[in-house]
Structure formats: structure tokens, C-alpha cells
């Protein structure tokens, strides 16, 4: 994930409490700037900006990282035990 400027930290994180899915979070100086999340329950992919002004090149790098690191297909939970 080398498209990010120095000082940026990218975290791959899953969530199974309020939401159900996986995504990436982009931080700079320990502040969350951008999150891209694949919500398996809703079957959507969403971008959330956590700061009012985020540079376009950082958002573009986040999209590339998301498409590279996160599987595109949704995981369908049909409620059956494995």
C-alpha cells in the first residue's frame, strides 16, 4: 500500500457487531480520515469521510487499497451452522 503519503497508516478491520463486514481505515497522526467498508448484511460498499477536507489523492489511494486488499464478493450468512 505504497500509494499513501508518508505518515499515513492503513488498517484492515472487520466489524461484526453493529455492522457485518470488512474494510480499510486510513489514519494520519492517529486521526481517522477515511473508511471504506464492505457491509455484507446490507450488500453495499461505502466510503465514509471522518474529516471535512480529505485530499483526492488520498481517497484514490484508499480505493485502490480497498480493491486490492478486501475481497470484492459479499459473504452471505444464511443463518445455518457450518
C-alpha positions, 0 to 999 in steps of 0.5 A: 500500500505504497500509494499513501503519503508518508505518515499515513497508516492503513488498517484492515478491520472487520466489524461484526457487531453493529455492522457485518463486514470488512474494510480499510481505515486510513489514519494520519497522526492517529486521526481517522480520515477515511473508511471504506467498508464492505457491509455484507448484511446490507450488500453495499460498499461505502466510503465514509469521510471522518474529516471535512477536507480529505485530499483526492489523492488520498481517497484514490489511494484508499480505493485502490487499497480497498480493491486490492486488499478486501475481497470484492464478493459479499459473504452471505450468512444464511443463518445455518451452522457450518 
